[in-house]
Amino acid sequence: MTDTPQGFDTLAIHAGTEADPATGARQVPIYQTTAYVFRDADHAAALFGLQEVGYIYSRLTNPTIGALQNRIAALEGGAGAVCCSSGHAAQIMSLFPLMAPGRNIVASTRLYGGTITQFSQTFKRFGWSCTFVDFDDLDAVKAAIDDDTRAIFCETIANPGGYITDLDAVAAIADEAGIPLIVDNTTATPYLCRPIDHGATLVVHSLTKYMTGNGTVTGGVVVDSGKFDWSASDKFPSLSQPEPAYHGLTFHETFGPAAFTFHGIAIGLRDLGMTMNPQGAHYTLMGIETLSLRMEKHIANAKKIAAWLEGHEAVSGVTYAGLDSSPYKDRIPKICPKGAGALFTVQLKGGYDACMKFVAGLNLFSHVANLGDARSLVIHPASTTHRQLTEEQQIAAGASPDTVRLSIGIEDAEDLIADLDQALKAAG
Ligand SMILES: *Cc1c(COP(=O)(O)O)cnc(C)c1O
């Protein structure tokens, strides 16, 4: 072992894990257990008092999930991470310590459709609200922040595709306002972008997508940079002041840079119960081992296919930031120099009807509500994932009725192009 920081590929295989102390098992065992035997009564009391860190009950902590948390924290350059049951759970878990009735967040209009619904509708049940703004208009982002704003939220490479956020510029606005920037890094993965390096405080993921990589798991994670000073203002009392939900413990004072992570486990998972399962954590650990290799192939395929589609007579536009025609091309060297991901949209001249025929005509592409799978996937957002939105919201989100979203897999590009070609012909 040396003190030299290890590279991404080494961390993807080794971070957070060691040979199993009980058996020497090289792979991380699936600790399929609900509870853990305490050594004695003092041990139990110390664990519950958070004086000693250890395993109590798998709603809170589990060794398989713990290994995954440490691995993702290492890959994102964070101080700690908390896994949870889905990407949407991760969003709630990231906001829960920050928010209270009457508080709001400022979020980009370009987000995963389900996230827009969660923020605009379900938030109201908690007394929270969200102001959506165009994150290319930095003055509008600033203007949307008020005394009750507790976070800024955006995606690195925004779903359904083609938009890249200037994370550094948005992080500077968050800093000035004394609030955290939360970045959903699902479609970029830490292989393409580490938002913490660009000033993000918290990073959330749907592990369901590229991180696991083959459509087998529903999972999420919240990564904390450990860099935000929760005590700098009175905005975040659950972290900076005695927390009645944990017998008056002051998380920031007690745990320093690990405060948000401890809060996420001790209060978030304890009371919201959005816990990941050890089997899912195992699959995600396996997936992450090949993350770099897969992302390279995803990107190589996406570049070829986006360029081919752009030249097709039935196509009116392709929103892939990796294309020279993209208005977001200039953000790639700064935000995601290895590539613009493998998720993008294509606009068909034939509009809504042609889109429906195109989707129906594809054979190799699976028509599913998922992305980031080893297999290529397709969906028509306006009639599915973004259906709950108004037409105005659909257009702002890049999901207008003439738009089809493609998630390019790691098959042979030639076969994917042949499938797209015959489906475009069939669509007229
Ligand atoms: C899928 C997705 C989510 C939601 O994740 P789930 O695991 O489905 O809950 C959130 N954000 C983005 C960008 C996604 O792609």
The ligand as an SDF file (V2000), in Angstrom:
LIG
                    3D

 15 15  0  0  0  0  0  0  0  0999 V2000
  -34.0690    7.1320  -12.9500 C   0  0  0  0  0  0  0  0  0  0  0  0
  -33.6700    8.4670  -12.4950 C   0  0  0  0  0  0  0  0  0  0  0  0
  -34.0910    8.9450  -11.2460 C   0  0  0  0  0  0  0  0  0  0  0  0
  -34.9820    8.1470  -10.3360 C   0  0  0  0  0  0  0  0  0  0  0  0
  -34.3370    6.9790   -9.9160 O   0  0  0  0  0  0  0  0  0  0  0  0
  -35.1280    5.6600   -9.4690 P   0  0  0  0  0  0  0  0  0  0  0  0
  -34.0340    4.7200   -9.0960 O   0  0  0  0  0  0  0  0  0  0  0  0
  -35.9350    5.2100  -10.6400 O   0  0  0  0  0  0  0  0  0  0  0  0
  -35.9810    6.0660   -8.3160 O   0  0  0  0  0  0  0  0  0  0  0  0
  -33.6750   10.2060  -10.8630 C   0  0  0  0  0  0  0  0  0  0  0  0
  -32.8920   10.9520  -11.6600 N   0  0  0  0  0  0  0  0  0  0  0  0
  -32.4640   10.5140  -12.8640 C   0  0  0  0  0  0  0  0  0  0  0  0
  -31.6010   11.3950  -13.6920 C   0  0  0  0  0  0  0  0  0  0  0  0
  -32.8380    9.2650  -13.3240 C   0  0  0  0  0  0  0  0  0  0  0  0
  -32.4280    8.8400  -14.5170 O   0  0  0  0  0  0  0  0  0  0  0  0
  1  2  1  0
  2  3  1  0
  2 14  2  0
  3  4  1  0
  3 10  2  0
  4  5  1  0
  5  6  1  0
  6  7  2  0
  6  8  1  0
  6  9  1  0
 10 11  1  0
 11 12  2  0
 12 13  1  0
 12 14  1  0
 14 15  1  0
M  END
$$$$
